[in-house]
Amino acid sequence: MINSDTKKQKVILLVDDIPENLELLARNLQRKGYKALLATSGAQALEIALAKLPDLILLDVQMPVMNGFEVCKRLKQNPDTKHIPVIFLTAKTEQDSIVEAFSIGAVDYVLKPFYNEELFARVNTHLQLKELSDEIEDKNEKLRQYVDMIEHNIAISQTDADGIMLYASEALCELSGYSKEELVGRKHNCLKSGCTSAEVYDELWSTIKSGRQWSGELLDKKKDGELFWVHITITPKLNEDASIAGYMAIWHDITDRKMVEELVITDPLTKLYNRRHLENELNKVIGQHKRDSKSFGFLMMDIDYFKAYNDFYGHQMGDKALIAVANAIKECLHRAGDVAFRFGGEEFCAILPNTDADGAKKVAEEIRSKIEALDIKHQKSPFGYVSVSVGVATMQANDADFDNTVRVSDKALYAAKNNGRNRVESV
């Protein structure tokens, strides 16, 4: 049975214009376990070398038509044979000949007449070196492939301690729409969309400047203005004295996932967040404000006489009115943290983080006025146009929960309706 660990037999090309020399050398090498290929001219040597790609070439210098130096030059000029080590066999002892042998790419030379054991020792040494060289080249090739795979498939950036980009992978360029030349030398804020809250960036920089890794989701902007979501992990690179040398960031495009998530939590008609998402967001805001001991505003809004509008104008016009009202509410929420929701039917609500009573009333009145200014005709309303009543709750987070917040704002909304509608009330 053949041992799978047996190494492949090494192949040596022997080149000499004297057949007797070739046959004697070939027999001696074969006794050592090598396979010998024979060539009696330079042209034949080049042909065999290209066809068989031997592991080593023993090349006589003095040959007619094409001498050994010329053969070696041509071997080294060909990308398929340039890696094959060449040992010259020569009777020339002049210094110039030896220098020329090495200058054109030979790895060694052996003077004729030679001792077999010396030749075999040199052959064995260079075959081992060739084997090591091939292993290194193979590993380097795998490394190049790995680096190329990372370069084109993983979005990576490296910055200095000030956040100036020193490197951007091709994958990041493809993701952002910028070229390497456009990204390198700039800060990451060239990708900022303006839609991510300042608090997120404050936490990001506070974390990485302390030498710790930060991970989170950012809504960024491509060169062409298109928004995209990324999950980014930023890792500080430290100097020996533990000071910050720079940062490495790995970006994962999560735009598709976020789009699916948005569909789940978005009202399909108005494109505002839905009732399901309201509870999650409101509980999150309450938790954040409890830590900071801050108040927040919550608005509950209801379109006045909307059932009568639907009955008179039809549901298609009713849907258009709902969309117009939703857009008007959204346009009045100027801060990144302010969020609007469709509570259900003709009811809407909004969360106003870090807001006092006066601030919440101001936003509520802006919304009421904005919807009034739409001047959507409503013959079944005493006002003659579509209007909203708004209830304002200003909550101290330590005393708030979801049900209590909705109850307080609903009470204020009831007061607005009871006091004539198309107005803002708070309790």
Buried (B, 14 or more C-beta within 10 A) or exposed (E): EEEEEEEEEBBBBBBBBEEEBBBBBBEBBEEEEBBBBBBBBBEBBBEBBBEEEBBBBBBBBBBEEBBBBBBBEBBBEEEEBEBBBBBBBBEBEEEEBBEBBEEBBBBBBBEEEBEEEEBBEBBBEBBEBBBEEEEEEEEEEEEEEEEEEBBEEBBBBBBEBEBEBBBBBBBBBEBBBBEEEBBBEBEBEBBBBEEBEEEBBEEBEEBBEEEEEBEBBBBBBBBEEEEBBBBBEBBBBEEEEEEBEBBBBBBBBBBEEBEEEEEEBBBEEBEBBBBEBBEEBBBEBBEBBBEEEBBBBBBBBBBBBBEEBBEBBEEEBBEEBBBBBBBBBBEBBEEBBBBBBBBEEBBBBBBBBBBBEEBBBBBBBBBBEBBBEBEBEBEBBEEEBBBBBBBBBBBEBEEBEBEEBBEBBBBBBBBBBEEEBBBBBBB
